[in-house]
Amino acid sequence: VVVMSLKKPEFSSYLLDKFLTLLNLSHVEPLVILTKIDLSNDDEVNKIKDMYRLLNIKVIGYSKVTKEGKEEILESIKGKSVAFMGQTGVGKSSLVNIIDEDFNRKIGEFSESLGRGKHQTKEVILFPYQDGFIGDTPGFSSLELNIYKEDLANSFPLINTNYHKCRYSNCLHQNEPGCEITSLVKSNKMNKENYDNYLQMLNELVARKDRF
């Protein structure tokens, strides 16, 4: 479960797309929980949900204040082993506590001056829950993908289920002819913001030396 907050810290589709790429590489099914939705309006929440619906990623909006989304979260994790991951201060430990109050995880705070959460969880801990486990993990503010361009071209959300439709097997989905991914973007079947995130990640990586 990737936990992202709408505000404090600000939502970042770029960081979320990195998380989702990492999970695809690890063959882990993702679920996204968008917290602190009471700090914004429905239009902003629905825009994010619609963006990731195109990537076949489920996003559940949650408010600690109103408890909106609580039942949907509990139903989605039922009978599964789940690990919560995400930035410091987005509300991972709060979510663990709503699953079972006996978990009693300490809650961190968001620092306005630093613009990020203050570390509270300092270890990875697993709680037995129903027939699986609930995992709470330390938060972090950045994530480096130690992969090649070719790995990203095969594992970015939505690309991972469509790259085989490209004309060339080594397509990096930039300007290559017969590229299925750029076609999806042009036909609005993939949000341009996600595609721009992909291109930014691609520029940060190196190509495999043995590619040719």
C-alpha positions in Angstrom: 0.0 0.0 0.0 1.5 3.3 -1.1 0.4 6.1 1.1 0.4 9.6 -0.3 -1.0 12.7 1.3 -2.9 15.3 -0.6 -1.3 18.1 1.5 1.4 18.3 4.2 3.4 17.0 2.4 2.1 18.0 -1.0 1.0 15.2 -3.4 3.6 14.3 -6.0 2.6 12.2 -9.0 6.3 11.9 -9.9 7.2 10.3 -6.5 4.1 8.0 -6.7 5.1 6.9 -10.2 8.5 6.0 -8.8 6.9 3.9 -6.0 4.6 2.1 -8.5 7.5 1.3 -10.8 9.5 -0.2 -8.0 6.5 -2.4 -7.0 6.0 -3.5 -10.6 9.7 -4.5 -10.7 9.2 -6.5 -7.6 5.9 -8.1 -8.9 3.9 -6.6 -6.0 0.3 -5.6 -6.5 -0.1 -2.0 -5.5 -2.9 -0.1 -3.8 -2.7 3.7 -3.3 -4.3 5.4 -0.4 -4.6 9.2 -0.6 -4.7 10.7 2.9 -5.8 14.1 4.3 -8.4 14.6 1.6 -10.3 16.8 4.1 -7.7 19.5 3.4 -8.8 19.9 -0.3 -11.9 19.5 -2.5 -13.5 16.6 -4.3 -12.3 17.9 -7.7 -8.6 17.5 -6.8 -9.2 14.1 -5.3 -11.2 12.9 -8.3 -8.5 14.2 -10.7 -5.9 12.0 -9.1 -8.2 9.0 -9.0 -9.0 9.4 -12.7 -5.3 9.8 -13.6 -4.4 6.5 -12.0 -7.5 4.7 -13.1 -6.0 5.0 -16.6 -2.9 3.2 -15.3 -5.2 0.5 -13.8 -4.2 1.5 -10.2 -6.8 1.8 -7.5 -6.7 4.9 -5.4 -8.7 5.2 -2.2 -9.2 8.6 -0.6 -9.0 8.7 3.2 -9.6 11.3 5.9 -8.4 10.8 9.5 -10.9 13.5 10.5 -14.1 12.3 8.8 -13.0 8.6 8.5 -14.1 8.7 4.8 -12.6 5.7 3.0 -12.0 3.6 6.2 -14.4 0.8 5.3 -13.1 0.6 1.7 -9.5 0.3 3.0 -10.4 -2.4 5.4 -12.2 -4.3 2.7 -9.3 -4.0 0.2 -6.7 -5.4 2.6 -8.9 -8.2 4.0 -7.1 -11.5 4.2 -3.8 -10.1 2.7 -0.3 -9.5 3.9 0.1 -5.7 3.5 3.1 -3.3 3.9 2.5 0.4 4.1 5.1 2.6 2.4 5.5 6.3 1.7 6.9 9.6 2.8 7.4 10.7 6.4 4.3 12.4 7.7 1.7 11.1 5.2 -0.2 9.1 7.8 1.1 5.5 7.5 1.0 4.8 11.3 -2.4 6.4 11.6 -3.7 4.0 9.0 -2.2 1.1 10.8 -4.0 2.2 13.9 -7.4 2.4 12.3 -7.0 -1.3 11.2 -6.7 -2.3 14.8 -6.4 0.1 17.7 -4.3 -2.4 19.7 -1.4 -1.9 17.2 -1.0 1.5 19.0 1.6 3.0 16.6 3.1 6.4 17.6 2.0 9.2 15.2 4.5 11.6 13.8 4.0 15.3 12.9 4.4 17.4 9.9 7.0 20.2 10.2 5.8 23.4 8.4 9.3 24.9 8.5 11.0 21.8 7.0 8.1 21.1 4.6 8.2 17.4 5.5 7.2 15.0 8.2 9.2 14.3 11.4 10.4 10.7 11.7 8.4 8.7 14.2 8.5 5.1 12.9 12.1 3.9 13.0 11.8 0.2 12.3 9.9 -2.2 10.1 7.3 -4.0 12.2 4.9 -6.7 11.3 1.5 -7.2 13.1 -0.4 -10.4 12.7 -3.8 -9.5 11.3 -6.6 -12.0 10.2 -4.8 -14.5 8.0 -1.9 -12.2 7.1 0.3 -9.4 8.4 0.2 -5.6 8.5 3.6 -4.0 8.0 4.5 -0.5 9.1 7.7 1.0 7.7 9.9 4.1 8.3 9.0 7.0 6.0 11.4 8.6 3.5 11.4 11.7 1.3 13.2 10.5 -1.8 13.7 7.3 -3.8 16.4 6.4 -6.2 15.7 3.7 -8.8 18.8 1.6 -9.2 17.8 0.3 -12.7 18.5 0.8 -16.3 16.5 2.7 -18.9 15.4 -0.6 -20.4 14.1 -1.8 -17.0 12.0 1.4 -16.7 10.7 1.0 -20.2 9.2 -2.4 -19.2 8.0 -1.7 -15.7 6.5 1.8 -15.5 2.7 1.7 -14.7 0.6 0.9 -17.8 3.7 0.6 -19.9 4.4 -2.7 -18.2 1.3 -4.2 -19.8 1.6 -2.6 -23.2 5.3 -2.3 -24.1 5.2 -5.7 -26.0 2.8 -4.0 -28.5 5.5 -1.6 -29.7 7.0 -2.3 -33.1 10.5 -2.6 -31.7 11.4 -4.8 -28.7 13.9 -2.3 -27.4 11.6 0.7 -27.7 12.1 3.3 -25.0 8.8 5.0 -25.8 10.2 8.4 -26.8 10.1 9.1 -30.6 10.3 5.6 -32.0 8.0 4.7 -34.9 5.2 2.3 -34.0 5.4 3.0 -30.3 2.3 1.8 -28.5 2.9 4.0 -25.5 3.1 7.4 -27.3 0.0 6.3 -29.1 -1.8 5.8 -25.7 -0.8 9.3 -24.7 -2.0 10.9 -27.9 -5.4 9.1 -27.6 -5.7 10.2 -23.9 -5.6 6.6 -22.7 -2.5 7.6 -20.6 -2.3 10.9 -18.7 0.4 13.2 -20.1 1.5 14.0 -16.6 2.4 10.3 -16.0 4.1 10.1 -19.3 6.2 13.2 -18.5 7.1 11.6 -15.2 8.3 8.6 -17.2 10.5 10.7 -19.5 12.0 12.5 -16.5 12.9 9.2 -14.9 14.3 7.9 -18.2 16.6 10.9 -18.4 17.9 10.2 -14.9 18.9 6.6 -15.8 21.7 5.1 -17.9 21.3 2.6 -20.7 22.6 -1.0 -20.4 26.1 -1.2 -21.6 25.5 -4.6 -23.2 22.3 -3.5 -24.9 23.8 -4.0 -28.3 
